[in-house]
Structure formats: structure tokens, C-alpha cells
Amino acid sequence: MPSGAAVAAERRRTFQHLFDLATVLLGREIKVQYKATALGVVWGFATPLLQLLVYSFLFRRVIPLDIPDYNLFLFAGETEVRALQPDFKGLGRLGGDQFICTAPGATSDVVSRVFVPGAGVDEDSVTGSAHAVLTPFWTARLGRPAFTAHQASARGGDLTCRLDGAQAWLGGSCATVVEGTFYAPG
């Protein structure tokens, strides 16, 4: 069992990571939206930060998903997800994690955008692994085993997502971008 000091240090690192992430995702929007008032800036940071803390507690302690390297952020609606203008350099400094931003959709059940600048992909066009993470999350929220999804990147893409036990099934149109053969020695 880790010592009290190790647990406290890990909590500080987690809090700092969440604060850095909130600053990167929301900093530009808050600066513009609340330019004239100090209280507005504080409120603009406090609201999403408290939401991050509540969701972090919920998904780490109450309903642990235990999915490393995938950060999931729930927004109120499609407009907020489409309007995101993250600082890609700032997100890249946080590592190679996927930053999945999602909300209820207007023309599909769910909308999302996925950022992975630490791995060299500012915004992924359509991300199967992110939708594999979104499938159990959204089926629980929607109260049904399947839903439609739209990834709102510049190219965009539509998917169907279904949860069958612990297995996520994804469907949709695709185009072959690269074809090849891998040889394993041995």
C-alpha cells in the first residue's frame, strides 16, 4: 500500500494535470468571453474545473472505467464541441493521450471531436478507439444499447455504435487510405 506522502503527491499531480488541461481547453474562450470582468474569468474557470473534479471523482472512485490514455470530456451540446479551439501545443505538452470531447448531437445521438497532438495528430478525422471508449459511456447515459455518432472534424464521419456485453461494435462508411503487408520475423 502506498504511503500517505505518495498518495498526496499523486493527488497533487492529478489535480495539476486537470488544471493544466482545463486551462488549455478553456483558456482562449474564457479570455475572449470574459475580457472585461475579473469575476467572469473566475466563474468561467471555476465552473468547468468543478465539473472536471466531480467527473474525475465519479469515474475514478464511484464508477471506475480504468481506461488509461483516454480523457473524456462531456459538454452540454454540439455547439460547444464544434466551437472548441484548443491550444494544440499546450495539449501536446500533456502527453500522447487522446482528448475526447463529446456531447449530445443535433442530427445524430452523439457528437465528438478527438485531439491527440502529443502523438502528432492535432485532430483525428474519425477515431475508432475513441468511439470504443464512448460506446459504454453513451449507452449508459442514453439507456439503450446502440446509438448514432458524428465526429465533427474537418473531414467528419458518421458511425453507428453498439454495446454487446463488454464488446463495442462500430460501423460506418470508410475509405482505404493505406494498404500493405506486415511480416513478423520467426
C-alpha positions as CSV (number, residue, x, y, z in Angstrom):
1,M,0.0,0.0,0.0
2,P,1.5,3.4,-0.9
3,S,2.5,5.8,1.8
4,G,0.4,8.9,2.7
5,A,3.0,11.1,1.1
6,A,3.0,9.1,-2.1
7,V,-0.8,9.3,-2.3
8,A,-0.8,13.0,-1.6
9,A,1.9,13.5,-4.3
10,E,-0.2,11.5,-6.8
11,R,-3.3,13.6,-6.0
12,R,-1.3,16.8,-6.5
13,R,-0.1,15.6,-9.9
14,T,-3.6,14.6,-10.9
15,F,-5.1,18.0,-9.8
16,Q,-2.3,19.8,-11.6
17,H,-2.9,17.7,-14.8
18,L,-6.6,18.5,-14.6
19,F,-6.0,22.2,-14.0
20,D,-3.5,22.3,-16.9
21,L,-6.0,20.6,-19.2
22,A,-8.8,22.9,-18.2
23,T,-6.5,25.9,-18.9
24,V,-5.5,24.6,-22.3
25,L,-9.1,23.7,-23.4
26,L,-10.9,26.7,-22.0
27,G,-8.3,29.5,-21.6
28,R,-8.7,31.2,-25.0
29,E,-12.5,31.1,-24.8
30,I,-12.6,32.5,-21.3
31,K,-10.2,35.3,-22.2
32,V,-12.4,36.4,-25.0
33,Q,-15.8,35.9,-23.4
34,Y,-15.0,37.5,-20.0
35,K,-12.4,40.1,-21.1
36,A,-13.9,42.9,-19.1
37,T,-14.6,41.3,-15.7
38,A,-12.5,39.5,-13.2
39,L,-15.4,37.7,-11.6
40,G,-16.4,36.4,-15.0
41,V,-13.0,34.9,-15.5
42,V,-13.1,33.3,-12.1
43,W,-16.6,31.9,-12.8
44,G,-15.5,30.8,-16.3
45,F,-12.7,28.7,-14.8
46,A,-14.4,27.6,-11.7
47,T,-17.5,26.0,-13.4
48,P,-15.6,23.6,-15.7
49,L,-12.9,22.9,-13.1
50,L,-15.6,21.9,-10.6
51,Q,-17.2,19.8,-13.3
52,L,-13.8,18.1,-14.1
53,L,-13.3,17.4,-10.4
54,V,-16.8,15.9,-10.0
55,Y,-16.4,13.7,-13.1
56,S,-12.9,12.7,-12.1
57,F,-14.1,11.6,-8.7
58,L,-17.1,9.9,-10.2
59,F,-15.2,7.9,-12.8
60,R,-12.2,7.2,-10.6
61,R,-13.9,6.2,-7.4
62,V,-17.6,5.6,-7.9
63,I,-17.7,4.1,-11.4
64,P,-14.1,3.4,-12.3
65,L,-13.7,2.9,-16.1
66,D,-9.9,2.2,-15.8
67,I,-9.2,3.3,-19.4
68,P,-5.7,4.7,-19.5
69,D,-4.6,7.3,-22.0
70,Y,-8.2,8.4,-22.9
71,N,-9.5,11.6,-21.4
72,L,-13.3,12.0,-21.9
73,F,-14.9,15.4,-21.6
74,L,-18.7,15.8,-21.7
75,F,-20.1,19.1,-23.0
76,A,-23.7,20.4,-22.8
77,G,-24.3,20.4,-26.6
78,E,-23.0,20.0,-30.1
79,T,-22.3,23.8,-30.4
80,E,-19.8,23.8,-27.6
81,V,-17.9,20.8,-29.1
82,R,-17.8,22.3,-32.6
83,A,-16.6,25.6,-31.2
84,L,-13.6,24.2,-29.4
85,Q,-10.3,25.8,-30.4
86,P,-7.8,24.0,-28.2
87,D,-4.2,25.1,-27.8
88,F,-2.6,22.1,-29.6
89,K,0.9,22.9,-28.4
90,G,-0.4,23.0,-24.8
91,L,-2.3,19.7,-25.2
92,G,0.8,18.2,-26.8
93,R,2.9,19.0,-23.7
94,L,0.4,16.9,-21.6
95,G,1.5,13.7,-23.4
96,G,0.2,11.4,-26.1
97,D,-3.2,10.8,-24.5
98,Q,-6.4,11.2,-26.5
99,F,-8.6,14.1,-25.5
100,I,-12.2,13.1,-26.4
101,C,-14.8,15.9,-26.3
102,T,-18.4,14.8,-26.7
103,A,-22.0,16.0,-26.3
104,P,-25.5,15.1,-27.3
105,G,-25.8,15.7,-31.0
106,A,-28.3,17.7,-33.1
107,T,-28.6,15.4,-36.1
108,S,-27.0,12.3,-34.5
109,D,-27.4,10.9,-31.0
110,V,-23.8,11.9,-30.1
111,V,-21.2,14.3,-31.5
112,S,-17.5,14.2,-30.7
113,R,-14.0,15.6,-31.6
114,V,-10.8,13.9,-30.7
115,F,-7.4,15.6,-30.2
116,V,-4.1,13.8,-29.9
117,P,-1.4,16.4,-30.5
118,G,1.1,14.7,-28.2
119,A,1.2,11.8,-30.7
120,G,1.4,14.1,-33.8
121,V,-2.3,14.3,-34.6
122,D,-3.8,17.7,-33.7
123,E,-7.4,16.5,-34.5
124,D,-8.2,13.0,-35.7
125,S,-10.7,12.8,-38.6
126,V,-12.7,9.7,-37.3
127,T,-11.4,7.7,-34.4
128,G,-12.5,4.1,-33.8
129,S,-10.7,3.7,-30.5
130,A,-12.3,6.9,-29.1
131,H,-15.8,5.6,-30.1
132,A,-15.0,2.3,-28.5
133,V,-14.5,4.3,-25.3
134,L,-17.6,6.4,-26.0
135,T,-19.8,3.4,-26.6
136,P,-20.2,2.2,-22.9
137,F,-20.3,5.8,-21.7
138,W,-23.2,6.8,-24.0
139,T,-25.2,3.6,-23.9
140,A,-25.3,4.0,-20.1
141,R,-26.4,7.7,-20.5
142,L,-28.9,7.1,-23.2
143,G,-30.3,3.9,-21.6
144,R,-30.1,1.8,-24.8
145,P,-27.5,-0.5,-26.4
146,A,-26.9,1.4,-29.6
147,F,-26.6,5.0,-30.9
148,T,-25.5,7.1,-33.9
149,A,-22.4,9.2,-33.7
150,H,-20.8,12.0,-35.7
151,Q,-17.2,13.0,-35.4
152,A,-17.2,16.7,-36.1
153,S,-13.6,17.1,-37.5
154,A,-12.9,19.0,-40.7
155,R,-13.4,15.8,-42.8
156,G,-16.0,14.4,-40.4
157,G,-17.6,10.9,-40.2
158,D,-20.7,9.1,-39.1
159,L,-20.7,5.9,-37.1
160,T,-23.1,3.5,-35.5
161,C,-22.0,2.3,-32.1
162,R,-23.5,-0.7,-30.2
163,L,-22.6,-2.3,-26.9
164,D,-22.8,-6.1,-26.7
165,G,-21.8,-7.2,-23.2
166,A,-18.3,-5.7,-22.8
167,Q,-17.7,-5.5,-26.6
168,A,-18.2,-2.3,-28.5
169,W,-19.2,-2.7,-32.2
170,L,-18.6,0.2,-34.6
171,G,-20.0,0.6,-38.1
172,G,-19.9,3.2,-40.8
173,S,-18.5,4.0,-44.3
174,C,-14.8,4.1,-44.7
175,A,-12.1,4.6,-47.4
176,T,-8.9,2.6,-47.6
177,V,-6.0,5.1,-47.1
178,V,-3.1,2.7,-46.8
179,E,-2.7,-0.9,-47.8
180,G,0.2,-3.2,-47.1
181,T,1.6,-6.4,-45.7
182,F,3.4,-6.9,-42.4
183,Y,5.9,-9.7,-41.9
184,A,6.8,-10.9,-38.5
185,P,10.2,-12.5,-38.0
186,G,10.2,-16.0,-36.7
